[in-house]
């Protein structure tokens, strides 16, 4: 496991949302994107 | 979810994806809290994306030894909340990343403990990333 680094292509992201719809990062190119990974929800 | 308070600005610059790994009920109770989240909340139950993005696990001392964590839970208790059993992995760390329109990482801040960058810092990073499209 290596850290994601500035200047590199983003690793793939292909996950369902809370309603089950899949989202692929590759399909969302064309706009700047903030990605927030949460630690546990408490 | 303070970032949601800056939605208008975010929408002029780009978009947001949230990624979490807890089960839906816990996310809705502890994180979403009935908020109208305008952006997708992706669920990574096996944390494979966390691993592929290089997000590791903290130490017990690093995560639970931080006085701010205890302050947070104290505030919850004083606010009348009942503490519940912790989620699946309280040591899993998160992180914040910004990508430019070509999908290149322009900002990376993996957590080292239970810390998050200020929203203003994230917005500045998003502004810089959006400018690369010009």
Backbone of each chain as nested JSON, in Angstrom:
{
  "chains": [
    {"id": "A", "residues": [
      {"number": 1, "name": "UNK", "atoms": {"N": [0.852, -1.195, 0.0], "CA": [0.0, 0.0, 0.0], "C": [0.886, 1.242, 0.0]}},
      {"number": 2, "name": "UNK", "atoms": {"N": [0.858, 2.009, -1.099], "CA": [1.651, 3.236, -1.137], "C": [0.706, 4.432, -1.156]}},
      {"number": 3, "name": "UNK", "atoms": {"N": [1.168, 5.509, -0.556], "CA": [0.312, 6.695, -0.445], "C": [0.074, 7.315, -1.814]}},
      {"number": 4, "name": "UNK", "atoms": {"N": [-1.116, 7.848, -2.001], "CA": [-1.438, 8.574, -3.224], "C": [-0.695, 9.901, -3.214]}},
      {"number": 5, "name": "UNK", "atoms": {"N": [0.029, 10.173, -4.276], "CA": [0.915, 11.342, -4.277], "C": [0.464, 12.405, -5.277]}},
      {"number": 6, "name": "UNK", "atoms": {"N": [0.769, 13.639, -4.926], "CA": [0.497, 14.767, -5.816], "C": [1.289, 14.591, -7.113]}},
      {"number": 7, "name": "UNK", "atoms": {"N": [0.632, 14.868, -8.218], "CA": [1.281, 14.774, -9.519], "C": [1.045, 13.451, -10.221]}},
      {"number": 8, "name": "UNK", "atoms": {"N": [0.484, 12.493, -9.507], "CA": [0.219, 11.184, -10.097], "C": [-1.256, 11.06, -10.479]}},
      {"number": 9, "name": "UNK", "atoms": {"N": [-1.554, 10.202, -11.437], "CA": [-2.976, 9.944, -11.735], "C": [-3.665, 9.338, -10.511]}},
      {"number": 10, "name": "UNK", "atoms": {"N": [-4.911, 9.721, -10.296], "CA": [-5.648, 9.189, -9.152], "C": [-5.869, 7.695, -9.327]}},
      {"number": 11, "name": "UNK", "atoms": {"N": [-5.775, 6.942, -8.246], "CA": [-6.123, 5.512, -8.333], "C": [-7.593, 5.354, -8.736]}},
      {"number": 12, "name": "UNK", "atoms": {"N": [-7.954, 4.2, -9.249], "CA": [-9.352, 3.993, -9.629], "C": [-10.272, 4.069, -8.421]}},
      {"number": 13, "name": "UNK", "atoms": {"N": [-11.507, 4.436, -8.692], "CA": [-12.538, 4.453, -7.657], "C": [-13.828, 4.017, -8.341]}},
      {"number": 14, "name": "UNK", "atoms": {"N": [-14.376, 2.91, -7.916], "CA": [-15.578, 2.347, -8.535], "C": [-16.391, 1.724, -7.416]}},
      {"number": 15, "name": "UNK", "atoms": {"N": [-17.357, 2.5, -6.892], "CA": [-18.086, 2.085, -5.692], "C": [-19.558, 2.456, -5.809]}},
      {"number": 16, "name": "UNK", "atoms": {"N": [-20.411, 1.727, -5.067], "CA": [-21.825, 2.11, -5.038], "C": [-22.055, 3.235, -4.029]}},
      {"number": 17, "name": "UNK", "atoms": {"N": [-23.098, 4.023, -4.277], "CA": [-23.489, 5.002, -3.265], "C": [-24.518, 4.364, -2.33]}},
      {"number": 18, "name": "UNK", "atoms": {"N": [-25.088, 5.16, -1.452], "CA": [-25.993, 4.615, -0.434], "C": [-27.244, 3.985, -1.029]}},
      {"number": 19, "name": "UNK", "atoms": {"N": [-27.598, 4.388, -2.248], "CA": [-28.779, 3.789, -2.873], "C": [-28.405, 2.675, -3.844]}},
      {"number": 20, "name": "UNK", "atoms": {"N": [-27.12, 2.359, -3.924], "CA": [-26.695, 1.234, -4.75], "C": [-26.219, 1.616, -6.145]}},
      {"number": 21, "name": "UNK", "atoms": {"N": [-26.327, 2.882, -6.506], "CA": [-25.855, 3.322, -7.825], "C": [-24.333, 3.369, -7.85]}},
      {"number": 22, "name": "UNK", "atoms": {"N": [-23.754, 2.765, -8.878], "CA": [-22.288, 2.752, -8.944], "C": [-21.765, 4.057, -9.508]}},
      {"number": 23, "name": "UNK", "atoms": {"N": [-20.619, 4.474, -8.976], "CA": [-19.941, 5.681, -9.456], "C": [-18.508, 5.313, -9.78]}},
      {"number": 24, "name": "UNK", "atoms": {"N": [-18.098, 5.639, -10.999], "CA": [-16.705, 5.405, -11.411], "C": [-16.022, 6.745, -11.588]}},
      {"number": 25, "name": "UNK", "atoms": {"N": [-14.901, 6.886, -10.922], "CA": [-14.161, 8.141, -11.008], "C": [-13.82, 8.472, -12.461]}},
      {"number": 26, "name": "UNK", "atoms": {"N": [-13.495, 7.442, -13.225], "CA": [-13.103, 7.668, -14.62], "C": [-14.225, 8.327, -15.418]}},
      {"number": 27, "name": "UNK", "atoms": {"N": [-15.477, 8.122, -14.988], "CA": [-16.606, 8.721, -15.707], "C": [-16.833, 10.169, -15.308]}},
      {"number": 28, "name": "UNK", "atoms": {"N": [-16.138, 10.631, -14.302], "CA": [-16.403, 11.964, -13.745], "C": [-15.314, 12.965, -14.117]}},
      {"number": 29, "name": "UNK", "atoms": {"N": [-14.412, 12.565, -14.988], "CA": [-13.345, 13.486, -15.389], "C": [-13.93, 14.702, -16.097]}},
      {"number": 30, "name": "UNK", "atoms": {"N": [-13.166, 15.772, -16.098], "CA": [-13.607, 16.981, -16.797], "C": [-13.895, 18.123, -15.848]}},
      {"number": 31, "name": "UNK", "atoms": {"N": [-13.996, 17.818, -14.563], "CA": [-14.173, 18.859, -13.542], "C": [-13.218, 18.558, -12.392]}},
      {"number": 32, "name": "UNK", "atoms": {"N": [-12.815, 19.602, -11.715], "CA": [-12.018, 19.389, -10.5], "C": [-12.876, 18.636, -9.492]}},
      {"number": 33, "name": "UNK", "atoms": {"N": [-12.22, 17.859, -8.661], "CA": [-12.962, 16.974, -7.752], "C": [-12.292, 16.924, -6.382]}},
      {"number": 34, "name": "UNK", "atoms": {"N": [-13.103, 17.114, -5.356], "CA": [-12.645, 16.898, -3.986], "C": [-13.157, 15.535, -3.551]}},
      {"number": 35, "name": "UNK", "atoms": {"N": [-12.26, 14.704, -3.066], "CA": [-12.658, 13.372, -2.592], "C": [-12.322, 13.288, -1.113]}},
      {"number": 36, "name": "UNK", "atoms": {"N": [-13.342, 13.014, -0.323], "CA": [-13.19, 12.955, 1.133], "C": [-13.42, 11.521, 1.596]}},
      {"number": 37, "name": "UNK", "atoms": {"N": [-12.375, 10.894, 2.096], "CA": [-12.505, 9.571, 2.716], "C": [-12.683, 9.783, 4.222]}},
      {"number": 38, "name": "UNK", "atoms": {"N": [-13.797, 9.297, 4.747], "CA": [-14.043, 9.437, 6.177], "C": [-13.383, 8.301, 6.953]}},
      {"number": 39, "name": "UNK", "atoms": {"N": [-12.932, 8.625, 8.15], "CA": [-12.605, 7.536, 9.047], "C": [-13.924, 7.055, 9.651]}},
      {"number": 40, "name": "UNK", "atoms": {"N": [-13.911, 6.234, 10.649], "CA": [-15.166, 5.626, 11.089], "C": [-16.19, 6.696, 11.483]}},
      {"number": 41, "name": "UNK", "atoms": {"N": [-17.439, 6.339, 11.354], "CA": [-18.51, 7.33, 11.5], "C": [-18.833, 7.636, 12.95]}},
      {"number": 42, "name": "UNK", "atoms": {"N": [-18.185, 6.978, 13.891], "CA": [-18.4, 7.319, 15.305], "C": [-19.583, 6.605, 15.901]}}
    ]},
    {"id": "B", "residues": [
      {"number": 1, "name": "UNK", "atoms": {"N": [-18.936, 17.39, 8.052], "CA": [-19.613, 17.757, 6.81], "C": [-19.669, 19.281, 6.641]}},
      {"number": 2, "name": "UNK", "atoms": {"N": [-18.697, 19.985, 7.251], "CA": [-18.675, 21.444, 7.132], "C": [-18.544, 21.891, 5.681]}},
      {"number": 3, "name": "UNK", "atoms": {"N": [-17.949, 21.029, 4.88], "CA": [-17.733, 21.388, 3.486], "C": [-19.063, 21.653, 2.769]}},
      {"number": 4, "name": "UNK", "atoms": {"N": [-20.136, 21.036, 3.261], "CA": [-21.443, 21.226, 2.626], "C": [-21.933, 22.665, 2.747]}},
      {"number": 5, "name": "UNK", "atoms": {"N": [-21.414, 23.384, 3.74], "CA": [-21.829, 24.783, 3.918], "C": [-21.259, 25.673, 2.815]}},
      {"number": 6, "name": "UNK", "atoms": {"N": [-20.327, 25.161, 2.046], "CA": [-19.715, 25.943, 0.969], "C": [-20.134, 25.407, -0.396]}},
      {"number": 7, "name": "UNK", "atoms": {"N": [-21.312, 24.853, -0.457], "CA": [-21.728, 24.166, -1.677], "C": [-21.742, 25.079, -2.902]}},
      {"number": 8, "name": "UNK", "atoms": {"N": [-22.232, 26.308, -2.732], "CA": [-22.314, 27.205, -3.894], "C": [-20.942, 27.406, -4.517]}},
      {"number": 9, "name": "UNK", "atoms": {"N": [-19.946, 27.657, -3.655], "CA": [-18.591, 27.87, -4.153], "C": [-18.049, 26.596, -4.789]}},
      {"number": 10, "name": "UNK", "atoms": {"N": [-18.28, 25.48, -4.146], "CA": [-17.786, 24.2, -4.677], "C": [-18.374, 23.944, -6.06]}},
      {"number": 11, "name": "UNK", "atoms": {"N": [-19.661, 24.213, -6.208], "CA": [-20.315, 23.895, -7.473], "C": [-19.795, 24.734, -8.632]}},
      {"number": 12, "name": "UNK", "atoms": {"N": [-19.241, 25.909, -8.333], "CA": [-18.645, 26.701, -9.412], "C": [-17.273, 26.158, -9.803]}},
      {"number": 13, "name": "UNK", "atoms": {"N": [-16.659, 25.387, -8.92], "CA": [-15.296, 24.912, -9.156], "C": [-15.233, 23.467, -9.634]}},
      {"number": 14, "name": "UNK", "atoms": {"N": [-16.126, 22.637, -9.134], "CA": [-16.059, 21.219, -9.453], "C": [-17.11, 20.451, -8.693]}},
      {"number": 15, "name": "UNK", "atoms": {"N": [-16.71, 19.333, -8.124], "CA": [-17.666, 18.517, -7.392], "C": [-16.967, 17.8, -6.239]}},
      {"number": 16, "name": "UNK", "atoms": {"N": [-17.747, 17.003, -5.522], "CA": [-17.251, 16.31, -4.331], "C": [-17.734, 14.866, -4.369]}},
      {"number": 17, "name": "UNK", "atoms": {"N": [-16.878, 13.968, -3.934], "CA": [-17.28, 12.588, -3.639], "C": [-16.916, 12.308, -2.192]}},
      {"number": 18, "name": "UNK", "atoms": {"N": [-17.845, 11.753, -1.448], "CA": [-17.554, 11.287, -0.105], "C": [-17.406, 9.77, -0.156]}},
      {"number": 19, "name": "UNK", "atoms": {"N": [-16.477, 9.243, 0.605], "CA": [-16.306, 7.788, 0.681], "C": [-16.298, 7.399, 2.157]}},
      {"number": 20, "name": "UNK", "atoms": {"N": [-17.073, 6.389, 2.501], "CA": [-17.136, 5.913, 3.881], "C": [-17.196, 4.397, 3.859]}},
      {"number": 21, "name": "UNK", "atoms": {"N": [-16.967, 3.777, 5.002], "CA": [-16.946, 2.31, 5.0], "C": [-17.925, 1.687, 5.999]}},
      {"number": 22, "name": "UNK", "atoms": {"N": [-18.527, 2.515, 6.838], "CA": [-19.469, 1.967, 7.81], "C": [-20.778, 1.562, 7.141]}},
      {"number": 23, "name": "UNK", "atoms": {"N": [-21.58, 0.79, 7.854], "CA": [-22.858, 0.382, 7.307], "C": [-23.795, 1.586, 7.246]}},
      {"number": 24, "name": "UNK", "atoms": {"N": [-24.788, 1.484, 6.363], "CA": [-25.656, 2.606, 6.054], "C": [-26.291, 3.223, 7.304]}},
      {"number": 25, "name": "UNK", "atoms": {"N": [-26.791, 2.386, 8.211], "CA": [-27.502, 2.905, 9.389], "C": [-26.582, 3.773, 10.233]}},
      {"number": 26, "name": "UNK", "atoms": {"N": [-25.351, 3.308, 10.385], "CA": [-24.407, 4.082, 11.198], "C": [-24.046, 5.39, 10.505]}},
      {"number": 27, "name": "UNK", "atoms": {"N": [-23.857, 5.333, 9.196], "CA": [-23.531, 6.557, 8.461], "C": [-24.651, 7.583, 8.597]}},
      {"number": 28, "name": "UNK", "atoms": {"N": [-25.887, 7.115, 8.468], "CA": [-27.005, 8.057, 8.518], "C": [-27.165, 8.639, 9.919]}},
      {"number": 29, "name": "UNK", "atoms": {"N": [-26.918, 7.822, 10.927], "CA": [-27.107, 8.306, 12.298], "C": [-25.954, 9.205, 12.745]}},
      {"number": 30, "name": "UNK", "atoms": {"N": [-24.724, 8.79, 12.446], "CA": [-23.576, 9.476, 13.029], "C": [-22.956, 10.526, 12.113]}},
      {"number": 31, "name": "UNK", "atoms": {"N": [-23.153, 10.368, 10.824], "CA": [-22.439, 11.258, 9.909], "C": [-23.393, 12.145, 9.123]}},
      {"number": 32, "name": "UNK", "atoms": {"N": [-24.386, 11.551, 8.517], "CA": [-25.269, 12.317, 7.633], "C": [-26.321, 13.085, 8.421]}},
      {"number": 33, "name": "UNK", "atoms": {"N": [-26.825, 12.493, 9.486], "CA": [-27.729, 13.157, 10.43], "C": [-28.865, 13.904, 9.734]}},
      {"number": 34, "name": "UNK", "atoms": {"N": [-29.43, 13.288, 8.725], "CA": [-30.561, 13.896, 8.044], "C": [-30.196, 15.037, 7.119]}},
      {"number": 35, "name": "UNK", "atoms": {"N": [-28.905, 15.276, 6.934], "CA": [-28.473, 16.355, 6.046], "C": [-28.843, 16.033, 4.604]}},
      {"number": 36, "name": "UNK", "atoms": {"N": [-29.114, 17.081, 3.852], "CA": [-29.335, 16.914, 2.428], "C": [-27.965, 16.979, 1.758]}},
      {"number": 37, "name": "UNK", "atoms": {"N": [-27.355, 15.83, 1.606], "CA": [-25.998, 15.785, 1.046], "C": [-26.118, 15.804, -0.473]}},
      {"number": 38, "name": "UNK", "atoms": {"N": [-25.599, 16.866, -1.05], "CA": [-25.803, 17.081, -2.484], "C": [-24.861, 16.258, -3.341]}},
      {"number": 39, "name": "UNK", "atoms": {"N": [-23.922, 15.588, -2.717], "CA": [-22.909, 14.854, -3.467], "C": [-22.986, 13.365, -3.112]}},
      {"number": 40, "name": "UNK", "atoms": {"N": [-22.501, 12.52, -4.005], "CA": [-22.585, 11.077, -3.724], "C": [-21.793, 10.677, -2.476]}},
      {"number": 41, "name": "UNK", "atoms": {"N": [-22.394, 9.81, -1.687], "CA": [-21.696, 9.194, -0.549], "C": [-21.458, 7.743, -0.936]}},
      {"number": 42, "name": "UNK", "atoms": {"N": [-20.22, 7.431, -1.279], "CA": [-19.889, 6.085, -1.742], "C": [-19.549, 5.203, -0.551]}},
      {"number": 43, "name": "UNK", "atoms": {"N": [-19.893, 3.945, -0.683], "CA": [-19.692, 3.016, 0.436], "C": [-18.674, 1.957, 0.029]}},
      {"number": 44, "name": "UNK", "atoms": {"N": [-17.604, 1.89, 0.799], "CA": [-16.489, 0.972, 0.526], "C": [-16.384, 0.004, 1.698]}},
      {"number": 45, "name": "UNK", "atoms": {"N": [-17.29, -0.968, 1.717], "CA": [-17.422, -1.834, 2.892], "C": [-16.13, -2.613, 3.177]}},
      {"number": 46, "name": "UNK", "atoms": {"N": [-15.463, -3.073, 2.135], "CA": [-14.243, -3.868, 2.395], "C": [-12.987, -2.998, 2.417]}},
      {"number": 47, "name": "UNK", "atoms": {"N": [-13.17, -1.714, 2.275], "CA": [-12.082, -0.722, 2.341], "C": [-11.007, -0.95, 1.289]}},
      {"number": 48, "name": "UNK", "atoms": {"N": [-11.375, -1.566, 0.182], "CA": [-10.389, -1.788, -0.882], "C": [-9.936, -0.458, -1.479]}},
      {"number": 49, "name": "UNK", "atoms": {"N": [-10.864, 0.502, -1.586], "CA": [-10.462, 1.815, -2.111], "C": [-9.555, 2.537, -1.114]}},
      {"number": 50, "name": "UNK", "atoms": {"N": [-9.844, 2.397, 0.164], "CA": [-8.961, 3.0, 1.172], "C": [-7.538, 2.483, 0.98]}},
      {"number": 51, "name": "UNK", "atoms": {"N": [-7.431, 1.177, 0.747], "CA": [-6.098, 0.599, 0.58], "C": [-5.45, 1.098, -0.712]}},
      {"number": 52, "name": "UNK", "atoms": {"N": [-6.232, 1.111, -1.801], "CA": [-5.614, 1.493, -3.075], "C": [-5.238, 2.977, -3.098]}},
      {"number": 53, "name": "UNK", "atoms": {"N": [-5.886, 3.776, -2.249], "CA": [-5.514, 5.193, -2.163], "C": [-4.45, 5.412, -1.075]}},
      {"number": 54, "name": "UNK", "atoms": {"N": [-3.992, 4.342, -0.469], "CA": [-2.881, 4.433, 0.483], "C": [-3.276, 4.904, 1.862]}},
      {"number": 55, "name": "UNK", "atoms": {"N": [-4.538, 4.712, 2.215], "CA": [-5.005, 5.174, 3.532], "C": [-4.89, 4.033, 4.533]}},
      {"number": 56, "name": "UNK", "atoms": {"N": [-4.07, 4.234, 5.522], "CA": [-3.782, 3.173, 6.47], "C": [-4.571, 3.284, 7.754]}},
      {"number": 57, "name": "UNK", "atoms": {"N": [-4.116, 2.549, 8.732], "CA": [-4.732, 2.55, 10.048], "C": [-3.796, 3.227, 11.028]}},
      {"number": 58, "name": "UNK", "atoms": {"N": [-4.367, 3.992, 11.935], "CA": [-3.569, 4.664, 12.947], "C": [-3.293, 3.729, 14.118]}},
      {"number": 59, "name": "UNK", "atoms": {"N": [-2.452, 4.197, 15.022], "CA": [-2.198, 3.437, 16.241], "C": [-3.272, 3.782, 17.269]}},
      {"number": 60, "name": "UNK", "atoms": {"N": [-3.451, 2.917, 18.244], "CA": [-4.429, 3.208, 19.309], "C": [-4.053, 4.516, 20.0]}},
      {"number": 61, "name": "UNK", "atoms": {"N": [-2.768, 4.676, 20.281], "CA": [-2.343, 5.904, 20.967], "C": [-2.551, 7.123, 20.071]}},
      {"number": 62, "name": "UNK", "atoms": {"N": [-2.287, 6.959, 18.774], "CA": [-2.412, 8.096, 17.867], "C": [-3.844, 8.545, 17.686]}},
      {"number": 63, "name": "UNK", "atoms": {"N": [-4.761, 7.587, 17.639], "CA": [-6.169, 7.925, 17.405], "C": [-6.875, 8.252, 18.706]}},
      {"number": 64, "name": "UNK", "atoms": {"N": [-6.761, 7.363, 19.682], "CA": [-7.525, 7.553, 20.922], "C": [-6.754, 8.349, 21.969]}},
      {"number": 65, "name": "UNK", "atoms": {"N": [-5.47, 8.605, 21.726], "CA": [-4.705, 9.424, 22.661], "C": [-4.811, 10.908, 22.366]}},
      {"number": 66, "name": "UNK", "atoms": {"N": [-5.526, 11.245, 21.3], "CA": [-5.677, 12.652, 20.931], "C": [-6.764, 13.282, 21.809]}},
      {"number": 67, "name": "UNK", "atoms": {"N": [-6.425, 14.298, 22.605], "CA": [-7.426, 14.895, 23.491], "C": [-8.632, 15.454, 22.753]}},
      {"number": 68, "name": "UNK", "atoms": {"N": [-8.448, 15.827, 21.467], "CA": [-9.601, 16.375, 20.721], "C": [-10.68, 15.328, 20.505]}},
      {"number": 69, "name": "UNK", "atoms": {"N": [-10.264, 14.067, 20.409], "CA": [-11.261, 12.997, 20.257], "C": [-12.125, 12.921, 21.513]}},
      {"number": 70, "name": "UNK", "atoms": {"N": [-11.458, 12.994, 22.665], "CA": [-12.205, 12.909, 23.93], "C": [-13.068, 14.153, 24.134]}},
      {"number": 71, "name": "UNK", "atoms": {"N": [-12.564, 15.284, 23.665], "CA": [-13.365, 16.516, 23.747], "C": [-14.637, 16.377, 22.914]}},
      {"number": 72, "name": "UNK", "atoms": {"N": [-14.491, 15.786, 21.728], "CA": [-15.646, 15.58, 20.857], "C": [-16.698, 14.714, 21.547]}},
      {"number": 73, "name": "UNK", "atoms": {"N": [-16.256, 13.598, 22.138], "CA": [-17.212, 12.7, 22.782], "C": [-17.796, 13.332, 24.042]}},
      {"number": 74, "name": "UNK", "atoms": {"N": [-16.995, 14.134, 24.738], "CA": [-17.522, 14.835, 25.913], "C": [-18.633, 15.791, 25.492]}},
      {"number": 75, "name": "UNK", "atoms": {"N": [-18.397, 16.506, 24.388], "CA": [-19.426, 17.436, 23.888], "C": [-20.699, 16.68, 23.517]}},
      {"number": 76, "name": "UNK", "atoms": {"N": [-20.531, 15.524, 22.896], "CA": [-21.706, 14.734, 22.514], "C": [-22.5, 14.34, 23.75]}},
      {"number": 77, "name": "UNK", "atoms": {"N": [-21.778, 13.899, 24.785], "CA": [-22.459, 13.496, 26.017], "C": [-23.166, 14.678, 26.668]}},
      {"number": 78, "name": "UNK", "atoms": {"N": [-22.463, 15.817, 26.713], "CA": [-23.07, 17.008, 27.312], "C": [-24.264, 17.492, 26.495]}},
      {"number": 79, "name": "UNK", "atoms": {"N": [-24.235, 17.207, 25.199], "CA": [-25.351, 17.584, 24.336], "C": [-26.508, 16.608, 24.407]}},
      {"number": 80, "name": "UNK", "atoms": {"N": [-26.388, 15.603, 25.259], "CA": [-27.499, 14.681, 25.465], "C": [-27.438, 13.434, 24.614]}},
      {"number": 81, "name": "UNK", "atoms": {"N": [-26.363, 13.289, 23.818], "CA": [-26.269, 12.096, 22.984], "C": [-25.854, 10.892, 23.819]}},
      {"number": 82, "name": "UNK", "atoms": {"N": [-26.361, 9.772, 23.413], "CA": [-25.961, 8.522, 24.059], "C": [-24.844, 7.908, 23.225]}},
      {"number": 83, "name": "UNK", "atoms": {"N": [-23.757, 7.567, 23.863], "CA": [-22.656, 6.957, 23.12], "C": [-23.005, 5.518, 22.773]}},
      {"number": 84, "name": "UNK", "atoms": {"N": [-22.639, 5.138, 21.593], "CA": [-22.937, 3.775, 21.127], "C": [-21.637, 3.014, 20.924]}},
      {"number": 85, "name": "UNK", "atoms": {"N": [-21.806, 1.74, 20.711], "CA": [-20.649, 0.887, 20.457], "C": [-19.92, 1.408, 19.207]}},
      {"number": 86, "name": "UNK", "atoms": {"N": [-18.586, 1.457, 19.258], "CA": [-17.845, 1.984, 18.109], "C": [-18.108, 1.161, 16.851]}},
      {"number": 87, "name": "UNK", "atoms": {"N": [-17.815, 1.758, 15.704], "CA": [-18.033, 1.091, 14.425], "C": [-17.007, 0.022, 14.153]}},
      {"number": 88, "name": "UNK", "atoms": {"N": [-16.897, -0.334, 12.898], "CA": [-16.136, -1.526, 12.523], "C": [-14.652, -1.417, 12.828]}},
      {"number": 89, "name": "UNK", "atoms": {"N": [-14.078, -0.296, 12.523], "CA": [-12.63, -0.172, 12.732], "C": [-12.331, 1.27, 13.092]}},
      {"number": 90, "name": "UNK", "atoms": {"N": [-12.172, 1.511, 14.36], "CA": [-11.969, 2.895, 14.798], "C": [-10.563, 3.395, 14.492]}},
      {"number": 91, "name": "UNK", "atoms": {"N": [-9.7, 2.507, 14.03], "CA": [-8.332, 2.938, 13.725], "C": [-8.122, 3.255, 12.24]}},
      {"number": 92, "name": "UNK", "atoms": {"N": [-9.113, 2.912, 11.407], "CA": [-8.984, 3.224, 9.982], "C": [-8.95, 4.736, 9.796]}},
      {"number": 93, "name": "UNK", "atoms": {"N": [-7.967, 5.202, 9.067], "CA": [-7.827, 6.632, 8.819], "C": [-8.415, 7.008, 7.466]}},
      {"number": 94, "name": "UNK", "atoms": {"N": [-8.811, 8.256, 7.348], "CA": [-9.352, 8.77, 6.094], "C": [-8.348, 9.684, 5.407]}},
      {"number": 95, "name": "UNK", "atoms": {"N": [-8.861, 10.54, 4.584], "CA": [-7.972, 11.475, 3.895], "C": [-8.757, 12.35, 2.938]}},
      {"number": 96, "name": "UNK", "atoms": {"N": [-8.125, 13.428, 2.508], "CA": [-8.741, 14.371, 1.568], "C": [-7.831, 14.503, 0.351]}},
      {"number": 97, "name": "UNK", "atoms": {"N": [-8.439, 14.455, -0.818], "CA": [-7.685, 14.539, -2.067], "C": [-8.411, 15.475, -3.024]}},
      {"number": 98, "name": "UNK", "atoms": {"N": [-7.64, 16.174, -3.815], "CA": [-8.218, 16.999, -4.876], "C": [-7.589, 16.576, -6.191]}},
      {"number": 99, "name": "UNK", "atoms": {"N": [-8.445, 16.426, -7.198], "CA": [-7.994, 16.038, -8.537], "C": [-8.288, 17.165, -9.511]}},
      {"number": 100, "name": "UNK", "atoms": {"N": [-7.416, 17.319, -10.48], "CA": [-7.724, 18.293, -11.524], "C": [-8.664, 17.641, -12.545]}},
      {"number": 101, "name": "UNK", "atoms": {"N": [-9.127, 18.401, -13.529], "CA": [-10.117, 17.824, -14.464], "C": [-9.588, 16.631, -15.258]}},
      {"number": 102, "name": "UNK", "atoms": {"N": [-8.266, 16.468, -15.308], "CA": [-7.705, 15.306, -16.026], "C": [-7.528, 14.095, -15.11]}},
      {"number": 103, "name": "UNK", "atoms": {"N": [-7.887, 14.263, -13.856], "CA": [-7.776, 13.142, -12.92], "C": [-6.422, 13.017, -12.26]}},
      {"number": 104, "name": "UNK", "atoms": {"N": [-5.617, 14.063, -12.332], "CA": [-4.305, 14.07, -11.669], "C": [-4.47, 14.608, -10.245]}},
      {"number": 105, "name": "UNK", "atoms": {"N": [-3.801, 13.963, -9.307], "CA": [-3.888, 14.386, -7.904], "C": [-3.11, 15.694, -7.735]}},
      {"number": 106, "name": "UNK", "atoms": {"N": [-3.794, 16.731, -7.277], "CA": [-3.128, 18.023, -7.069], "C": [-3.028, 18.369, -5.58]}},
      {"number": 107, "name": "UNK", "atoms": {"N": [-3.687, 17.599, -4.752], "CA": [-3.651, 17.831, -3.297], "C": [-3.909, 16.485, -2.636]}},
      {"number": 108, "name": "UNK", "atoms": {"N": [-3.068, 16.133, -1.696], "CA": [-3.245, 14.855, -0.986], "C": [-2.958, 15.072, 0.481]}},
      {"number": 109, "name": "UNK", "atoms": {"N": [-3.916, 14.75, 1.302], "CA": [-3.698, 14.88, 2.746], "C": [-4.287, 13.668, 3.461]}},
      {"number": 110, "name": "UNK", "atoms": {"N": [-3.558, 12.559, 3.4], "CA": [-4.011, 11.383, 4.17], "C": [-3.903, 11.673, 5.654]}},
      {"number": 111, "name": "UNK", "atoms": {"N": [-4.857, 11.203, 6.418], "CA": [-4.83, 11.438, 7.862], "C": [-3.684, 10.669, 8.511]}},
      {"number": 112, "name": "UNK", "atoms": {"N": [-3.099, 11.28, 9.515], "CA": [-2.121, 10.604, 10.361], "C": [-2.758, 10.234, 11.696]}},
      {"number": 113, "name": "UNK", "atoms": {"N": [-3.813, 10.932, 12.039], "CA": [-4.624, 10.675, 13.236], "C": [-5.989, 11.271, 12.924]}},
      {"number": 114, "name": "UNK", "atoms": {"N": [-6.77, 11.603, 13.936], "CA": [-8.116, 12.109, 13.659], "C": [-8.079, 13.599, 13.356]}},
      {"number": 115, "name": "UNK", "atoms": {"N": [-7.378, 13.944, 12.275], "CA": [-7.279, 15.349, 11.912], "C": [-7.851, 15.546, 10.515]}},
      {"number": 116, "name": "UNK", "atoms": {"N": [-8.399, 16.69, 10.274], "CA": [-8.906, 17.035, 8.948], "C": [-8.421, 18.437, 8.613]}},
      {"number": 117, "name": "UNK", "atoms": {"N": [-8.126, 18.698, 7.352], "CA": [-7.719, 20.058, 6.985], "C": [-8.909, 21.017, 7.076]}},
      {"number": 118, "name": "UNK", "atoms": {"N": [-8.639, 22.306, 7.281], "CA": [-9.735, 23.275, 7.283], "C": [-10.425, 23.312, 5.918]}},
      {"number": 119, "name": "UNK", "atoms": {"N": [-11.713, 23.613, 5.937], "CA": [-12.469, 23.679, 4.68], "C": [-11.854, 24.714, 3.741]}},
      {"number": 120, "name": "UNK", "atoms": {"N": [-11.376, 25.835, 4.301], "CA": [-10.78, 26.882, 3.455], "C": [-9.578, 26.339, 2.684]}},
      {"number": 121, "name": "UNK", "atoms": {"N": [-8.809, 25.476, 3.319], "CA": [-7.646, 24.88, 2.635], "C": [-8.106, 23.978, 1.487]}},
      {"number": 122, "name": "UNK", "atoms": {"N": [-9.163, 23.219, 1.726], "CA": [-9.687, 22.341, 0.67], "C": [-10.229, 23.163, -0.498]}},
      {"number": 123, "name": "UNK", "atoms": {"N": [-10.892, 24.266, -0.185], "CA": [-11.43, 25.113, -1.258], "C": [-10.31, 25.744, -2.08]}},
      {"number": 124, "name": "UNK", "atoms": {"N": [-9.256, 26.155, -1.402], "CA": [-8.117, 26.721, -2.151], "C": [-7.522, 25.665, -3.082]}},
      {"number": 125, "name": "UNK", "atoms": {"N": [-7.421, 24.446, -2.588], "CA": [-6.887, 23.36, -3.423], "C": [-7.808, 23.09, -4.615]}},
      {"number": 126, "name": "UNK", "atoms": {"N": [-9.108, 23.14, -4.367], "CA": [-10.074, 22.916, -5.458], "C": [-9.988, 24.061, -6.482]}},
      {"number": 127, "name": "UNK", "atoms": {"N": [-9.801, 25.274, -5.988], "CA": [-9.653, 26.422, -6.9], "C": [-8.424, 26.252, -7.786]}},
      {"number": 128, "name": "UNK", "atoms": {"N": [-7.315, 25.834, -7.177], "CA": [-6.085, 25.639, -7.976], "C": [-6.291, 24.545, -9.023]}},
      {"number": 129, "name": "UNK", "atoms": {"N": [-6.937, 23.469, -8.609], "CA": [-7.172, 22.349, -9.539], "C": [-8.08, 22.766, -10.687]}},
      {"number": 130, "name": "UNK", "atoms": {"N": [-9.109, 23.566, -10.358], "CA": [-10.06, 23.992, -11.398], "C": [-9.373, 24.906, -12.404]}},
      {"number": 131, "name": "UNK", "atoms": {"N": [-8.393, 25.686, -11.933], "CA": [-7.685, 26.622, -12.846], "C": [-6.882, 25.883, -13.9]}},
      {"number": 132, "name": "UNK", "atoms": {"N": [-6.488, 24.648, -13.626], "CA": [-5.695, 23.918, -14.601], "C": [-6.506, 23.594, -15.856]}},
      {"number": 133, "name": "UNK", "atoms": {"N": [-7.818, 23.733, -15.753], "CA": [-8.673, 23.457, -16.909], "C": [-8.699, 24.647, -17.871]}},
      {"number": 134, "name": "UNK", "atoms": {"N": [-8.251, 25.824, -17.4], "CA": [-8.304, 27.037, -18.231], "C": [-7.274, 26.987, -19.361]}}
    ]}
  ]
}
